[in-house]
Amino acid sequence: MRTFEGSMTALATPFREGAFDEAAYRALIRQQIAGGTSVLIPMGTTGEAVTMSPEERFRATRVAVEEAAGRVPVVGGAGSNSTAETIEGVKRVREAGADGSLIVTPFYNKPTQAGLVEHFRAVAKAHPGFPIIAYNVPGRTGVDLLPETALRLCDIPEVVAIKEATGSMARAIDLVEKCGERLTLLSGDDFTVLPFIACGGKGVISVSSNVAPRMMADLVAAARAGQLEKARELQVRMNELHRLLFIESSPIPVKWALHKLGLFGPEVRLPLVPMTEPNAKKLEAELRKLGLVQG
């Protein structure tokens, strides 16, 4: 079963006058591939998938597949708080030509740990042989996929990796202890790339790499190669960027940053609103400091 690792980008989705801006999306993807991104992740949290229609999500995933053209894998987001809807979402991801699917733990309805296992089991049964990355982000979903539950997911061949976004290195070690090499461990926090890889992780699904793909790819490569000094320098250098890209609800700041980079407009869909001016000034100053914006 194929798995995924390295510097992976949770793609932001450009909108123009309320509609999906396909041309700008293609430009972002070309920038990502040129910058060393190893896997494209359309239609996750950063992609505002929850505000997009099924048709829009399919088209965005399809565009990512077309633009990648086999150069890097595409893993399409398909999670929801309904198992039946998730199964249908994975069907659309497969029809779009993606190589796998990112599936967040069901949010809001707070399933038990047993319910989480059965959710992933049902999705895998409906799509045998299709790789799944399980996504644990309790700060957004209200439910935490525990290491003991991750061990049970190891019995489902389609679950090849876990995106762990608790920010806890103790959790990373617990996952390695329980799952060993069976699941590819991916950081879901840009702040923890180096320590997470040191604990056994194989990469990151990143927000910041939308803006700085080469820096993030270099950080991941250095950390995986054991080049501690270089990896630490890059982790520290990017720390303020990470902080500012989450100063307001993601993806508000990252879309504003991509606007400043000239890739697409800052438009977000309600209930998100544009970035406040004081925070925008802070982020612009950091982009200039890192040499990502000139002038």
VEXBA-963974 format. One record per residue (C-alpha): x negated, y, z negated; residue number from 1; residue in one letter. Coordinates in Angstrom, 1 decimal. Layout:
      u      v      w   n res
      X      Y      Z NUM   A
...
This chain:
      u      v      w   n res
    0.0    0.0    0.0   1   M
   -1.4    3.4    1.0   2   R
   -2.2    5.9   -1.7   3   T
   -3.2    9.5   -1.7   4   F
   -6.0   11.5   -3.4   5   E
   -8.2   14.6   -3.1   6   G
   -7.1   18.2   -2.9   7   S
   -3.4   18.1   -2.0   8   M
   -1.3   21.2   -1.5   9   T
    2.3   21.7   -2.6  10   A
    3.2   23.9    0.3  11   L
    5.1   27.1   -0.2  12   A
    8.0   27.6    2.3  13   T
    8.2   30.9    4.3  14   P
   11.6   32.6    4.8  15   F
   12.4   35.4    7.2  16   R
   15.8   37.2    6.7  17   E
   17.0   34.2    4.8  18   G
   16.0   31.5    7.3  19   A
   13.2   29.0    7.4  20   F
   10.2   30.7    9.2  21   D
    8.8   27.8   11.2  22   E
    6.0   29.7   12.9  23   A
    4.7   31.0    9.6  24   A
    4.9   27.5    8.1  25   Y
    2.8   26.1   11.0  26   R
    0.2   28.8   10.4  27   A
    0.0   27.9    6.7  28   L
   -0.5   24.3    7.5  29   I
   -3.3   25.0   10.0  30   R
   -5.0   27.1    7.4  31   Q
   -4.7   24.3    4.9  32   Q
   -6.2   21.7    7.2  33   I
   -9.0   24.0    8.2  34   A
   -9.7   24.7    4.5  35   G
  -10.2   21.0    3.6  36   G
   -6.8   20.1    2.1  37   T
   -6.5   16.3    2.2  38   S
   -2.8   15.8    1.9  39   V
    0.2   18.1    2.7  40   L
    3.2   18.1    0.2  41   I
    6.2   19.9    1.7  42   P
    9.5   20.3   -0.2  43   M
    8.3   20.2   -3.8  44   G
    8.9   22.8   -6.5  45   T
    6.6   25.3   -4.8  46   T
    8.5   24.8   -1.5  47   G
   11.8   25.9   -3.1  48   E
   13.3   22.6   -2.0  49   A
   16.2   22.9   -4.5  50   V
   17.5   26.0   -2.6  51   T
   17.2   24.5    0.8  52   M
   19.8   22.4    2.7  53   S
   19.1   18.8    3.6  54   P
   18.7   19.9    7.2  55   E
   16.2   22.5    6.3  56   E
   14.2   20.1    4.1  57   R
   14.1   17.6    7.0  58   F
   12.9   20.2    9.4  59   R
   10.2   21.5    7.1  60   A
    8.9   18.0    6.6  61   T
    9.1   17.3   10.3  62   R
    7.1   20.4   11.1  63   V
    4.5   19.4    8.6  64   A
    4.2   16.0   10.3  65   V
    4.0   17.6   13.7  66   E
    1.4   20.2   12.7  67   E
   -0.7   17.6   10.8  68   A
   -0.7   15.4   13.9  69   A
   -2.3   12.5   12.0  70   G
   -5.2   14.6   10.7  71   R
   -4.0   14.4    7.1  72   V
   -1.2   12.5    5.5  73   P
    2.2   14.2    4.7  74   V
    4.1   13.3    1.5  75   V
    7.6   14.8    1.5  76   G
    9.4   15.8   -1.7  77   G
   12.7   14.0   -2.1  78   A
   13.6   14.0   -5.8  79   G
   16.9   14.9   -7.4  80   S
   18.8   14.1  -10.5  81   N
   21.0   11.6   -8.6  82   S
   19.5    8.3   -7.7  83   T
   21.8    7.9   -4.7  84   A
   20.8   11.4   -3.5  85   E
   17.1   10.6   -4.0  86   T
   17.5    7.4   -1.9  87   I
   19.1    9.5    0.9  88   E
   16.3   12.1    0.6  89   G
   13.6    9.5    1.0  90   V
   15.5    8.3    4.1  91   K
   15.2   11.7    5.6  92   R
   11.5   12.0    4.6  93   V
   10.9    8.7    6.5  94   R
   12.9    9.8    9.5  95   E
   10.8   12.9    9.6  96   A
    7.7   10.8   10.0  97   G
    6.0   11.4    6.6  98   A
    3.5    8.9    5.1  99   D
    5.1    8.9    1.6 100   G
    7.4   10.7   -0.8 101   S
    7.0   12.7   -4.0 102   L
    9.8   11.9   -6.4 103   I
   10.3   14.0   -9.5 104   V
   11.8   12.4  -12.6 105   T
   15.6   13.2  -12.6 106   P
   16.1   16.6  -14.2 107   F
   18.8   18.0  -16.4 108   Y
   20.7   14.7  -17.2 109   N
   17.7   13.5  -19.3 110   K
   17.6    9.7  -18.5 111   P
   16.1    7.3  -21.0 112   T
   12.7    5.7  -20.3 113   Q
   14.6    2.6  -19.1 114   A
   16.7    4.8  -16.9 115   G
   13.5    6.3  -15.3 116   L
   12.2    2.8  -14.5 117   V
   15.5    1.8  -12.9 118   E
   15.7    5.1  -10.9 119   H
   12.3    4.4   -9.3 120   F
   13.1    0.7   -8.9 121   R
   16.3    1.5   -7.0 122   A
   14.5    4.0   -4.7 123   V
   11.8    1.5   -4.0 124   A
   14.3   -1.3   -3.3 125   K
   16.1    0.9   -0.8 126   A
   12.8    1.8    0.9 127   H
   10.5   -1.3    0.7 128   P
    6.9   -0.7    1.6 129   G
    7.2    3.1    1.6 130   F
    4.7    4.8   -0.8 131   P
    6.0    6.9   -3.7 132   I
    4.2    9.4   -6.0 133   I
    6.1    9.7   -9.3 134   A
    6.1   13.2  -10.5 135   Y
    6.2   13.9  -14.3 136   N
    6.8   17.6  -15.2 137   V
    8.7   17.7  -18.5 138   P
    8.5   21.5  -18.7 139   G
   10.9   21.7  -15.8 140   R
   12.9   18.5  -16.0 141   T
   13.6   18.1  -19.7 142   G
   12.3   14.5  -19.7 143   V
    8.8   13.0  -20.1 144   D
    7.7    9.9  -18.3 145   L
    5.6    8.2  -21.0 146   L
    2.5    6.1  -20.4 147   P
    4.3    3.0  -21.5 148   E
    6.9    3.7  -18.8 149   T
    4.1    4.4  -16.3 150   A
    2.9    0.9  -17.1 151   L
    6.3   -0.5  -16.2 152   R
    6.2    1.4  -12.9 153   L
    3.1   -0.6  -12.1 154   C
    5.4   -3.5  -11.4 155   D
    6.9   -1.6   -8.5 156   I
    4.5   -1.9   -5.5 157   P
    5.9    1.2   -3.8 158   E
    4.9    3.5   -6.7 159   V
    1.2    4.1   -5.8 160   V
    0.5    7.3   -7.8 161   A
    1.6    9.6  -10.6 162   I
    1.5   13.4  -10.6 163   K
    1.0   14.2  -14.2 164   E
    1.9   17.8  -15.1 165   A
    1.8   17.9  -18.9 166   T
   -1.6   19.5  -19.0 167   G
   -2.7   17.0  -21.7 168   S
   -6.0   15.2  -21.3 169   M
   -4.9   12.8  -24.1 170   A
   -2.1   11.9  -21.7 171   R
   -4.5   11.3  -18.9 172   A
   -6.6    9.0  -20.9 173   I
   -3.5    7.1  -22.1 174   D
   -2.4    6.6  -18.5 175   L
   -5.9    5.2  -17.6 176   V
   -5.7    3.0  -20.6 177   E
   -2.3    1.6  -19.6 178   K
   -2.5    1.6  -15.8 179   C
   -6.2    1.4  -15.1 180   G
   -6.8    1.6  -11.3 181   E
   -3.3    0.4  -10.4 182   R
   -1.9    4.0  -10.2 183   L
   -3.7    6.9   -8.6 184   T
   -3.7    9.6  -11.2 185   L
   -3.2   13.2   -9.8 186   L
   -3.2   16.4  -11.8 187   S
   -0.2   18.5  -11.5 188   G
   -1.9   21.5  -13.2 189   D
   -4.5   23.7  -11.4 190   D
   -5.9   24.6  -14.8 191   F
   -7.0   21.0  -15.5 192   T
   -8.5   19.7  -12.3 193   V
  -12.0   19.2  -13.6 194   L
  -11.2   17.7  -17.0 195   P
   -8.4   15.6  -15.5 196   F
  -10.8   14.1  -12.9 197   I
  -13.3   13.5  -15.6 198   A
  -10.6   11.5  -17.4 199   C
  -10.0    9.3  -14.4 200   G
   -7.9   11.4  -12.1 201   G
   -8.4   11.2   -8.3 202   K
   -7.2   14.7   -7.3 203   G
   -4.6   17.4   -7.7 204   V
   -1.4   18.5   -6.2 205   I
   -2.1   22.2   -6.3 206   S
   -0.2   25.5   -6.0 207   V
   -3.4   27.6   -5.9 208   S
   -4.7   25.8   -2.9 209   S
   -2.0   27.5   -0.8 210   N
   -4.1   30.7   -1.3 211   V
   -7.6   29.2   -1.7 212   A
   -7.7   25.8    0.0 213   P
  -11.5   25.7    0.5 214   R
  -12.2   26.6   -3.1 215   M
   -9.9   24.0   -4.4 216   M
  -11.2   21.3   -2.0 217   A
  -14.7   22.1   -3.1 218   D
  -13.7   21.9   -6.8 219   L
  -12.1   18.5   -6.3 220   V
  -15.0   17.2   -4.3 221   A
  -17.6   18.4   -6.8 222   A
  -15.7   17.0   -9.8 223   A
  -15.3   13.6   -8.0 224   R
  -19.0   13.5   -7.1 225   A
  -20.0   14.2  -10.7 226   G
  -21.5   17.6   -9.8 227   Q
  -20.5   19.0  -13.2 228   L
  -22.2   22.4  -13.0 229   E
  -20.7   23.2   -9.6 230   K
  -17.2   22.0  -10.5 231   A
  -17.2   23.9  -13.8 232   R
  -18.3   27.1  -12.0 233   E
  -15.4   26.7   -9.5 234   L
  -12.9   25.8  -12.2 235   Q
  -13.8   28.9  -14.3 236   V
  -14.0   31.1  -11.2 237   R
  -10.4   30.2  -10.2 238   M
   -9.0   30.3  -13.7 239   N
   -7.6   33.9  -13.5 240   E
   -6.1   33.1  -10.1 241   L
   -4.3   30.1  -11.6 242   H
   -3.1   32.2  -14.5 243   R
   -1.7   34.9  -12.2 244   L
    0.0   32.5   -9.8 245   L
    2.1   31.4  -12.8 246   F
    2.6   34.8  -14.4 247   I
    6.2   34.7  -13.1 248   E
    8.3   31.6  -12.1 249   S
    6.5   29.7   -9.3 250   S
    6.6   30.1   -6.4 251   P
    7.2   33.9   -6.7 252   I
    3.5   34.8   -7.2 253   P
    2.1   32.4   -4.7 254   V
    4.4   33.6   -1.9 255   K
    3.5   37.2   -2.7 256   W
   -0.2   36.2   -2.5 257   A
    0.3   34.5    0.8 258   L
    2.0   37.7    2.0 259   H
   -1.1   39.7    1.0 260   K
   -3.2   37.2    3.0 261   L
   -1.0   37.9    6.0 262   G
    0.4   34.4    6.4 263   L
    4.0   35.2    5.7 264   F
    6.5   37.4    3.9 265   G
    7.1   37.3    0.1 266   P
   10.8   36.4    0.5 267   E
   12.3   34.0   -2.1 268   V
   15.8   32.7   -2.5 269   R
   18.0   33.5   -5.4 270   L
   18.0   32.8   -8.3 271   P
   14.4   33.7   -7.8 272   L
   13.7   37.4   -7.3 273   V
   10.6   39.3   -5.9 274   P
    7.5   39.8   -8.0 275   M
    7.4   42.8  -10.3 276   T
    5.1   45.6   -9.3 277   E
    2.7   45.5  -12.4 278   P
    2.1   41.7  -11.9 279   N
    1.7   42.2   -8.1 280   A
   -1.1   44.7   -8.7 281   K
   -2.9   42.3  -11.1 282   K
   -2.7   39.5   -8.5 283   L
   -3.8   41.7   -5.7 284   E
   -6.8   42.8   -7.7 285   A
   -7.8   39.1   -8.3 286   E
   -7.4   38.2   -4.6 287   L
   -9.8   41.0   -3.8 288   R
  -12.2   40.0   -6.5 289   K
  -12.3   36.4   -5.1 290   L
  -12.8   37.8   -1.5 291   G
   -9.5   36.4   -0.3 292   L
   -8.2   39.8    0.6 293   V
  -10.5   42.4    2.1 294   Q
  -10.6   46.2    1.5 295   G
